[in-house]
Amino acid sequence: GISLHFVHHRTCHTVRFVFLGGPEERTFMRLRIIVKPNARKNAVEANDDGTLIVHVSEPPREGRANRKVIEVLAEHFRKPKRHIAIVSGTRGKQKIIEIV
């Protein structure tokens, strides 16, 4: 069977799956971000409410800004790009991202 242990600390979630063969734990963060495309430079800054503002130099066309958002966040959090995903808001400036 599978049991779930879910801990919520603002934007950080821990999910624990327990399988018959042994425990496997996966930790991830979900963050609310605001994207500012066509910026002069790529940067990440924190808003007063904890939202991240991600400035990217790419335009919001053909997924270019979204790819740059993942690249900038990967560098910021020192994670591989494959560990970052946009889970909501792929077509708008407000997004929810997940970092594994």
C-alpha positions in Angstrom: 0.0 0.0 0.0 0.9 3.6 -0.2 0.6 6.1 2.6 1.1 9.8 2.1 2.7 12.2 4.6 2.1 15.8 3.5 3.7 18.8 5.3 2.9 22.3 4.2 5.3 25.1 5.2 4.3 28.1 3.1 5.7 27.1 -0.3 7.6 23.9 0.5 5.9 20.5 0.4 7.3 17.1 1.5 5.6 14.0 0.2 6.5 10.6 1.5 5.5 7.5 -0.4 5.8 4.2 1.5 5.8 1.1 -0.8 5.9 -2.5 0.3 9.5 -2.8 -0.8 10.6 0.2 1.4 10.2 4.0 1.8 11.0 6.4 -1.0 10.9 10.1 -0.2 10.4 12.9 -2.7 10.8 16.5 -1.6 9.7 19.4 -3.8 8.9 23.1 -3.6 6.1 24.9 -5.4 6.6 28.6 -5.9 4.4 31.3 -7.2 6.3 33.5 -9.7 5.7 36.5 -11.8 7.6 36.7 -15.1 8.8 39.9 -16.6 9.8 39.1 -20.3 11.9 41.3 -22.6 14.1 42.4 -19.6 17.5 43.9 -20.1 19.1 41.1 -18.0 18.0 37.8 -16.5 17.5 38.1 -12.7 15.4 36.7 -9.8 14.1 39.0 -7.0 11.8 38.4 -4.1 8.6 40.4 -3.7 7.4 41.5 -0.2 4.7 38.7 -0.2 7.3 35.9 -1.0 6.4 35.8 -4.7 9.5 35.6 -6.9 9.8 38.0 -9.8 11.8 36.4 -12.6 13.2 38.8 -15.2 14.1 37.1 -18.5 15.6 38.6 -21.7 13.4 36.5 -24.0 10.1 37.6 -25.5 6.8 35.7 -24.6 6.6 34.0 -27.9 6.8 30.3 -28.9 7.7 29.3 -25.4 11.0 31.2 -25.4 10.3 33.1 -22.2 9.2 29.9 -20.4 12.4 28.1 -21.4 14.4 31.0 -20.2 12.5 31.1 -16.9 13.5 27.4 -16.3 17.1 28.2 -17.2 17.3 31.3 -14.9 15.6 29.4 -12.0 17.9 26.4 -12.4 20.9 28.7 -12.2 19.4 30.6 -9.2 18.6 27.4 -7.2 21.7 25.5 -8.5 19.5 22.7 -9.8 19.5 20.9 -13.2 16.9 22.3 -15.6 15.1 18.9 -15.6 14.3 19.4 -11.9 12.2 22.5 -12.6 8.8 22.5 -14.2 6.0 25.0 -14.8 2.9 23.4 -13.5 0.5 26.2 -14.0 0.4 29.4 -16.0 2.4 28.5 -19.1 0.6 31.2 -21.1 0.6 34.0 -18.6 3.0 36.1 -16.5 1.9 34.5 -13.2 3.1 30.9 -12.9 3.4 28.1 -10.4 6.7 26.2 -10.7 7.8 23.0 -9.1 11.4 22.3 -8.1 12.3 18.7 -7.3 
